């Protein structure tokens, strides 16, 4: 057996959990996963054990293992850090924004409002926020923002057009975009803070 195989399978499963393809509480069936990855049950068993050890899976009924849901406390900690980092990035970028930044963010928001594919929606949302922050010229800060944003991507599966959560998200993005366009630091900071707080409320 390739010694890297369990780690590779664990990474794929972790990605499925982060993106919402594997729901919280879903049972991790060794036989089905072995068939999916075209491997024996041994590397799958080791991959699942790795997920359990790192907090992504837990014991279910009998000897089964299931996907762990991010606790409210864990999500609260993640959002608290994001609020600190993203608000700092936005405040740093605002004085240096360009007309091109405003136009690009506007175009991305227009695409976000009609997108239906969760994966594409995630990429568009990440790009939208990256445009708001990039004028600050701090690549390490931008990389940190991106890493934190990718830790919980399950909300994208619930944000189809014409749903209440998409309507709220759209209003928040538009308020943030308007403040960014006007260069209003106080309004932009408040809009971003309200947008991130919505992650807790969900």
N, C-alpha and C positions, 0 to 999 in steps of 0.2 A: 504493500500500500504506500502511495506517495505520502510522505509525512506532512506535506503542506495541505493535503486534501481536506481534513477536518476543519482547518482554519479557513480555507476558501469557502466551504459550505456554510460555516458559521457566519462569515461575512455576507454571503448572499441572503441568508435568512434574516440577519440583522437589518439588511437593507429593505427586505420585504416588510419587516415589522415597522421600521421607521416610516416607510411610505404608505402604510396602511393596507398593503396587499395581504398581510397576515393580521387579522384582527386580534385585539386583546381577548384573551380567553380561548383562542383557537388551539386545538390539540395538535401537537407535532407528531404525526404518525411516521414512525421510522420506515415502514414498508413503502409508503407513498413517496416519501422524500428520497429514499434510495432509488426508486424507479424514476423519479424526476431528474435526479442528477446522474443516473446511469452508473451507480456504484453499489457496493455491498452495504449492509446495515452497519458495519463497524465504523466507518468514517462518519456516518450520519449520527450514530450514537455518541461518538466523541464530540461532534459539532454541537449537539444538543446539550451535552454536559458542559461544554464551554459557555454556551448561552446561559445555562443555569448559574454557573459560577460567576458570571459577570452581571447577573440580575435581569436578564432578558427573558428567562423562562423559569417556571416553577412547577412543582409536583401537582399533578391533577388527580383524577380518580384512578384508583389502582396503582399501576406503575407508569401511567402516562405522564407526559410533560405538556404544559400549555404555555402560551405566550402571556407574559406579565403585562398588565396595563400600567402605564406611567401613573404613579400616585399623584394625588392633588398636591402633596407636599413637594414631590420631585419637580412637578411642573411649575409650582410656585417659585422654587429656587432657580430653575432655568429662566423663567420670565424675569425674575428680579435681576439676574445678571444681564440679560438682553436689554432690559430697560437702561441700565447703567451704560453699557457699551454702545448701543445704537443711538441713544440720545447724545452721547459725547461725539459720536461720528457725525451726526447731523449738524450739531452746533459748530463743529470744526469746519464742515463743508460749506455751510450756507454763505459766508462772505465771499467765497471763491466760485460760486456756481456760475455757469454761463448760460446763454440763451439756448445753446445746443443741449445742455443738460435738461433744461426745462422741456424742450420739445421732445427729447427722447423719452423722458419720464411720462409725458402726456401720451405719447404713442403707445408705450408699454401698457399704460392704464387702460387705454381703449381696447387693446387686445385682451387684457385680463378680463374685462367685463363680458366678453363673448366666448371665452375659452371654456371648453367642456372636459377636456382630457386632464385628469389630475396631475400627471407628470409634467405636461406642458404648462399647466397653471403654476406649479411650483417653480419652474424655471423662469417664467415671466415675472412672478412675484419677487424672486431673488434678484432678477435683473433690475426691476423697478427700484428696489431698495438700494442696490449697488450704485445706481445712477445718483440717488439722493446723497450718498455718502462719499463718492469717489473724489469730489473736488477738494476734500480735505488733504488729499495727497499722502495718506498714511497707509501703505500697503499692509503692514502688520495688523493694523486695526481692522481693515477691510477683511483680511483673512479670518480674523477672530470672529467678526460678525457673521461671516458665511458659515463657519464651523458651528456656531451656536444655533443659527437658523435651521440647520439641517438635522438637529437632534430630534425634533418632533415635527414630522411632516404629515401626520395623519389627518389634520384638519382639511387638507386639500380635497380629500375624497368626499367631504360633506358639503363642499362649496360649489354646487352646481348652479347655473344661472336660474333665476326665478325662485331661489330659496331665500328664506329670511336671513340666514347667516351671510349669504353673498350680498344682499342688500346693505346690511350693516357694514360689511367689509368695504363695499364700494363707496359708501358715504365717508368712511374713515380715510380711505385712500385719496378721495377727492379733496377732503379738507386738508390733508397733509400736502398734497400737490399744490393747492392754492397758496398755502403758507410758504411753501418752498419757492414758488414762482415770485411771490411778493417779497421774499427775503425777510419775512417776519419771524424772527427767532423764537419769540415767546409762543406765538400761535403754532409754529411747526413743532416745537417741543411738546406742547400740550396735545396736539393731534397725534403725534407718534406715541405718547404715553397712553392715551386712550385706546389706540389701536393695539398696543401690546397687552394692555389690561384685558382686552377681549379674549385673549388666549386663556386666561384664568376663568373667566365667566363661562366659557363653553363647557 
